[in-house]
Amino acid sequence: MNRSHFSRPVWRRPDRAPPPDQPIAAPERVDLAVVGGGLQGLSTAYAAACKGMSVRVIEALALGEGASGLNGGQVIPGLKYDPEWLVEHFGEARGTALADFAAGTADAVFDLIETEGLDVEHVRSGWINAAHTHTAVAAAEERNRQWRARGADVVLLNGEETALLTGVNGYLGGWLDRRGGTINPLAFTLELARLAAEVGVRIATGVRATGLRREGTGWQVETSAGQTVTARAVVVATNAYSDALVPGLARSLVPLHSFQIATAPLSDQMQATILPHGQAVSDSRRILVYYRKSPDGRLVLGGRGRMSEPRSEKDWAHLQLAMIRLFPQLEGVAIEHRWFGRVAMTPDHLPHIHEPEKGLLAVAGCQGRGVGLMTALGPRLADYVEHGDPAALPFPVSPIRPIPLHGLRQIGVGAMIAWYRMLDGFED
Ligand SMILES: Cc1cc2nc3c(=O)[nH]c(=O)nc-3n(C[C@H](O)[C@H](O)[C@H](O)COP(=O)(O)OP(=O)(O)OC[C@H]3O[C@@H](n4cnc5c(N)ncnc54)[C@H](O)[C@@H]3O)c2cc1C
């Protein structure tokens, strides 16, 4: 990938050194092989090793170069769907368990950071879903009603309160979910890797899993290191970066690009006018923008980007325009970082857990809110690997369903994004 025309993410690396790379120098035999060293893979590996399993993580890039180190660091509890929809859709028992799981995904992140004393900047002052239409306000009211009925620490905001918290004029209202917040996602990924290594997980970076073969009751993973890893179970945690390793998996996802910009550090005076209490925000547009402040006082703003890889700084220009529309006082402030990564969407907007064959698990599709979701999912996947009890998994295991005419669908998504942007423009 050519990185010359865009800069690295704004996120600081932790002071503590990441775990030493442990190359696969000879054939190995472990309880669990994890393909992909993002939050999902590392959280699963850590939880499995805590249970006494021997674990090997195989990561094609460097740690943090997948979505987990590139994201916006917004810790957003819940799923795209509200609790009552989950119960209606999945039935009382499974739907309630899923809503409970979704309610706790932000806790999984903040609890780990705090109990393990991870070197990760974090602010838990909530996530705001800012509403720019009356329809969005009505959706926020409904969401608020449903989560409050379950005892969640959430509150509805009127237009004035939303303006005070965001620093943006023009929202009609919003919804503050105090369970959420912000973290430095790169530091969290690297610190989780360090934690995993401390309990015995061996992590190889720059090594691609290139093939999977049944071996007795387990699996053999072929790698680009030329050595194999044989395991009782394999978790393929490649998400939006999935390749052909698991047949059909990549084609079951719509990988979108999320682009981000970060300003130069802002003066204290300027910072006081933008998110003065440190919340994270996603707006309610069809093609939403999301923003927060970084630990060093920059505005970090993200949104959808072009479907193919960026070619020049101009490919981030729409975000700069969105930023000035929200915060006119930022006109003329330098943009010091531009970067992007892949987000995996699914046609039903739900994450999917697949087990195409016994002992081979793949999880993908977190719709841009995987920081909490994937961290929380790790211990559940480790439980399932240990006991094989489907009740451990929050989502039912589903077959991999490749999207028909996948390549064309991506062109369609590009056109849809342009159309939605136009509709959003009319509503401004
Ligand atoms: C720009 C951006 C902004 C986002 N903002 C937010 C946000 O603010 N809040 C939020 O909750 N979510 C956000 N997300 C989504 C979130 O980052 C992801 O849902 C989450 O990080 C997924 O974690 P993961 O471990 O499943 O996948 P990843 O972190 O992508 O890890 C998958 C890894 O698999 C590796 N891999 C792929 N194939 C192979 C192979 N064959 N062999 C070995 N390794 C392989 C890849 O190199 C990659 O490192 C954002 C995503 C992006 C891209």
PDBQT file of the ligand as one rigid body, heavy atoms in Angstrom, charges set to zero:
ROOT
HETATM    1  C1  LIG A 501     -10.996   5.014   9.982  1.00  0.00    +0.000 C 
HETATM    2  C2  LIG A 501     -11.841   4.150  10.911  1.00  0.00    +0.000 A 
HETATM    3  C3  LIG A 501     -12.519   4.771  11.958  1.00  0.00    +0.000 A 
HETATM    4  C4  LIG A 501     -13.273   3.999  12.835  1.00  0.00    +0.000 A 
HETATM    5  N1  LIG A 501     -13.797   4.583  13.934  1.00  0.00    +0.000 NA
HETATM    6  C5  LIG A 501     -14.373   3.820  14.893  1.00  0.00    +0.000 A 
HETATM    7  C6  LIG A 501     -14.762   4.400  16.115  1.00  0.00    +0.000 A 
HETATM    8  O1  LIG A 501     -14.556   5.596  16.367  1.00  0.00    +0.000 OA
HETATM    9  N2  LIG A 501     -15.364   3.583  17.035  1.00  0.00    +0.000 N 
HETATM   10  C7  LIG A 501     -15.559   2.249  16.811  1.00  0.00    +0.000 A 
HETATM   11  O2  LIG A 501     -16.108   1.559  17.676  1.00  0.00    +0.000 OA
HETATM   12  N3  LIG A 501     -15.153   1.669  15.660  1.00  0.00    +0.000 NA
HETATM   13  C8  LIG A 501     -14.541   2.414  14.711  1.00  0.00    +0.000 A 
HETATM   14  N4  LIG A 501     -14.079   1.826  13.578  1.00  0.00    +0.000 N 
HETATM   15  C9  LIG A 501     -14.233   0.360  13.429  1.00  0.00    +0.000 C 
HETATM   16  C10 LIG A 501     -13.218  -0.387  14.278  1.00  0.00    +0.000 C 
HETATM   17  O3  LIG A 501     -11.944   0.148  14.094  1.00  0.00    +0.000 OA
HETATM   18  C11 LIG A 501     -13.223  -1.856  13.890  1.00  0.00    +0.000 C 
HETATM   19  O4  LIG A 501     -14.542  -2.353  13.984  1.00  0.00    +0.000 OA
HETATM   20  C12 LIG A 501     -12.346  -2.709  14.783  1.00  0.00    +0.000 C 
HETATM   21  O5  LIG A 501     -11.074  -2.154  14.955  1.00  0.00    +0.000 OA
HETATM   22  C13 LIG A 501     -12.222  -4.102  14.187  1.00  0.00    +0.000 C 
HETATM   23  O6  LIG A 501     -11.270  -4.834  14.907  1.00  0.00    +0.000 OA
HETATM   24  P1  LIG A 501     -10.797  -6.225  14.349  1.00  0.00    +0.000 P 
HETATM   25  O7  LIG A 501      -9.766  -6.742  15.258  1.00  0.00    +0.000 OA
HETATM   26  O8  LIG A 501     -11.983  -7.083  14.111  1.00  0.00    +0.000 OA
HETATM   27  O9  LIG A 501     -10.188  -5.897  12.899  1.00  0.00    +0.000 OA
HETATM   28  P2  LIG A 501      -8.789  -5.189  12.512  1.00  0.00    +0.000 P 
HETATM   29  O10 LIG A 501      -8.300  -4.295  13.563  1.00  0.00    +0.000 OA
HETATM   30  O11 LIG A 501      -8.972  -4.626  11.137  1.00  0.00    +0.000 OA
HETATM   31  O12 LIG A 501      -7.795  -6.411  12.433  1.00  0.00    +0.000 OA
HETATM   32  C14 LIG A 501      -7.823  -7.346  11.388  1.00  0.00    +0.000 C 
HETATM   33  C15 LIG A 501      -6.390  -7.728  11.109  1.00  0.00    +0.000 C 
HETATM   34  O13 LIG A 501      -6.353  -8.911  10.298  1.00  0.00    +0.000 OA
HETATM   35  C16 LIG A 501      -5.149  -8.866   9.561  1.00  0.00    +0.000 C 
HETATM   36  N5  LIG A 501      -5.234  -9.835   8.476  1.00  0.00    +0.000 N 
HETATM   37  C17 LIG A 501      -6.096  -9.848   7.426  1.00  0.00    +0.000 A 
HETATM   38  N6  LIG A 501      -5.902 -10.979   6.687  1.00  0.00    +0.000 NA
HETATM   39  C18 LIG A 501      -4.905 -11.667   7.275  1.00  0.00    +0.000 A 
HETATM   40  C19 LIG A 501      -4.248 -12.902   6.987  1.00  0.00    +0.000 A 
HETATM   41  N7  LIG A 501      -4.601 -13.662   5.942  1.00  0.00    +0.000 N 
HETATM   42  N8  LIG A 501      -3.242 -13.311   7.794  1.00  0.00    +0.000 NA
HETATM   43  C20 LIG A 501      -2.873 -12.555   8.878  1.00  0.00    +0.000 A 
HETATM   44  N9  LIG A 501      -3.468 -11.393   9.207  1.00  0.00    +0.000 NA
HETATM   45  C21 LIG A 501      -4.478 -10.962   8.414  1.00  0.00    +0.000 A 
HETATM   46  C22 LIG A 501      -5.071  -7.420   9.109  1.00  0.00    +0.000 C 
HETATM   47  O14 LIG A 501      -3.752  -7.062   8.775  1.00  0.00    +0.000 OA
HETATM   48  C23 LIG A 501      -5.612  -6.678  10.330  1.00  0.00    +0.000 C 
HETATM   49  O15 LIG A 501      -4.587  -6.168  11.160  1.00  0.00    +0.000 OA
HETATM   50  C24 LIG A 501     -13.369   2.584  12.645  1.00  0.00    +0.000 A 
HETATM   51  C25 LIG A 501     -12.707   1.975  11.579  1.00  0.00    +0.000 A 
HETATM   52  C26 LIG A 501     -11.932   2.753  10.723  1.00  0.00    +0.000 A 
HETATM   53  C27 LIG A 501     -11.193   2.068   9.625  1.00  0.00    +0.000 C 
ENDROOT
TORSDOF 0
